[in-house]
Amino acid sequence: MRAFTLPCVETDDQLLDKLEMGFDPLNGAADSPRLELLRPIECQMTIKDYTLVEGHLLQLPRGTGTDDRLLLRLIRTKLADARIVLSDDISPDVVTGNSRVAYSVNGEPDTTCVLRHWEHKDDESAAVTVRSLLGMTLLGMTAGQHAPLVQDDGSIGHVTVLDVAFQPEAARRTLRG
């Protein structure tokens, strides 16, 4: 398995100090000053998830909405920083597409969801799509990991992955024995 070493991320206090200096997440390209401060985004993706996220990038509307621009930049940044891992080699505590994950945003009570690549009209109410800021942030995180969360208004919160209760890749390995 190939692995790439990522440099250390600044502490939360250092990051928040810089963000309070007025960096605007809506100016600039994929590496806008505010998103650049979040780098490196520590995550692992299977080849399948990486390919699907690339497809989402191509399908996103190029509108002027704040959500669209933030998500577009987050996807580009995440793709640039992701460590690609074969499905057979991904750790069972990593959030992948169709994983059931427990997480907390900004210290709020735990929430559990299934992370989906697409919205389904028959889908359970606890599904989160990777085509959202929260979903894209969760994808590739590891249980116990904390990460900055770009919110719809451009502010920065925090998300913590508490548990990966189900991961399809781990389930397939178990079935194969």
C-alpha positions in Angstrom: 0.0 0.0 0.0 1.3 3.4 -0.9 1.1 6.1 1.7 2.0 9.7 1.6 3.1 11.7 4.6 1.1 14.9 5.2 2.6 17.9 7.1 1.1 18.7 10.5 -2.0 20.9 10.7 -1.9 24.0 12.8 -3.6 23.9 16.2 -7.3 25.0 16.3 -6.3 28.2 18.2 -3.7 29.1 15.5 -6.2 28.4 12.7 -9.0 30.3 14.4 -6.7 33.3 15.0 -5.9 33.5 11.3 -9.5 33.0 10.3 -10.6 35.9 12.5 -8.2 38.1 10.6 -10.8 38.4 7.9 -9.9 35.8 5.2 -12.8 35.4 2.8 -13.6 31.9 1.6 -15.5 33.3 -1.4 -12.5 35.0 -3.0 -9.9 33.3 -5.1 -9.8 29.8 -6.7 -9.9 26.4 -5.1 -7.1 27.4 -2.8 -8.7 30.5 -1.5 -7.0 31.9 1.6 -9.5 30.5 4.0 -9.6 27.0 2.6 -5.8 27.1 2.3 -5.7 27.5 6.0 -7.5 24.2 6.4 -4.9 22.4 4.5 -3.7 19.8 4.5 -7.1 18.1 4.7 -6.2 14.7 6.2 -8.3 12.1 4.6 -8.2 8.7 2.9 -10.4 7.8 -0.1 -10.9 4.5 -1.9 -10.4 4.7 -5.7 -14.1 4.4 -6.1 -14.9 7.3 -3.7 -12.2 9.4 -5.4 -13.6 8.8 -8.8 -17.2 9.5 -7.7 -16.1 12.7 -6.1 -14.4 13.8 -9.3 -17.7 13.1 -11.1 -19.6 15.2 -8.5 -17.1 18.0 -9.2 -18.0 17.9 -12.9 -21.7 17.8 -12.2 -21.9 20.7 -9.7 -23.6 23.8 -11.0 -21.2 26.7 -11.6 -23.7 29.1 -10.0 -23.0 32.1 -7.9 -24.6 30.6 -4.8 -22.3 30.7 -1.7 -23.0 27.0 -1.1 -22.0 26.0 -4.6 -18.7 28.0 -4.5 -17.7 26.7 -1.1 -18.5 23.1 -2.0 -16.7 23.4 -5.3 -13.5 24.7 -3.5 -13.8 22.1 -0.7 -14.0 19.3 -3.3 -11.0 20.5 -5.2 -9.0 20.9 -2.0 -10.0 17.5 -0.7 -9.2 15.8 -4.0 -5.8 17.4 -4.0 -5.0 16.3 -0.4 -6.6 12.9 -0.3 -4.5 9.8 0.2 -5.8 7.1 -2.2 -6.2 3.6 -0.8 -7.4 0.4 -2.3 -10.7 -0.8 -1.1 -9.1 -3.9 0.4 -6.6 -1.8 2.3 -8.8 0.9 3.7 -9.1 0.8 7.5 -12.6 -0.1 8.8 -12.7 3.1 10.9 -12.5 5.4 7.8 -15.7 7.0 6.5 -16.4 5.9 2.9 -19.4 6.2 0.7 -22.4 4.3 2.2 -20.8 4.2 5.6 -22.9 4.6 8.8 -21.1 7.2 10.8 -21.7 8.9 14.2 -20.4 12.4 14.4 -20.7 15.7 16.4 -20.7 19.2 15.0 -19.5 22.0 17.2 -19.8 19.9 20.3 -23.6 19.3 19.8 -25.1 15.9 20.7 -24.1 13.0 18.5 -25.8 12.5 15.1 -25.7 9.3 13.1 -26.1 9.2 9.3 -25.4 7.1 6.2 -23.0 9.0 3.9 -24.4 8.8 0.4 -23.0 9.9 -2.9 -26.4 10.8 -4.2 -29.7 11.7 -2.7 -32.5 9.1 -3.0 -36.1 10.0 -2.7 -36.7 6.8 -0.8 -33.6 7.3 1.4 -33.8 7.4 5.1 -33.9 10.8 6.8 -30.6 10.2 8.4 -28.7 10.3 5.1 -26.1 13.0 4.3 -24.9 13.4 0.8 -21.2 14.0 -0.1 -22.5 16.8 -2.3 -22.9 18.9 0.9 -20.2 20.7 3.0 -20.8 18.3 5.9 -20.8 15.2 3.8 -17.7 16.1 1.8 -15.9 16.9 5.1 -16.9 13.6 6.6 -15.7 11.5 3.6 -12.3 10.1 4.3 -12.2 11.0 8.0 -11.2 8.4 10.6 -13.0 7.6 13.9 -11.7 10.0 16.5 -10.6 12.6 14.0 -11.5 16.3 14.4 -11.6 18.6 11.4 -12.6 22.1 10.6 -16.0 22.3 9.0 -16.8 25.0 6.5 -20.4 25.9 7.1 -23.0 27.3 4.7 -22.4 30.9 5.7 -18.6 30.5 5.2 -17.8 30.4 9.0 -15.7 27.6 10.3 -17.0 25.1 12.8 -15.6 21.7 13.8 -16.8 18.1 13.2 -15.6 15.0 15.0 -16.1 11.5 13.8 -17.1 9.5 16.8 -17.6 6.0 15.2 -17.9 4.3 11.9 -20.6 1.7 12.7 -20.7 0.2 9.2 -18.3 0.5 6.3 -19.1 -1.4 3.1 -15.5 -2.2 2.3 -15.0 -3.8 5.7 -18.3 -5.7 5.4 -17.2 -7.2 2.0 -13.9 -8.3 3.5 -15.7 -10.0 6.4 -18.0 -11.8 4.0 -15.1 -13.0 1.9 -13.5 -14.4 5.0 
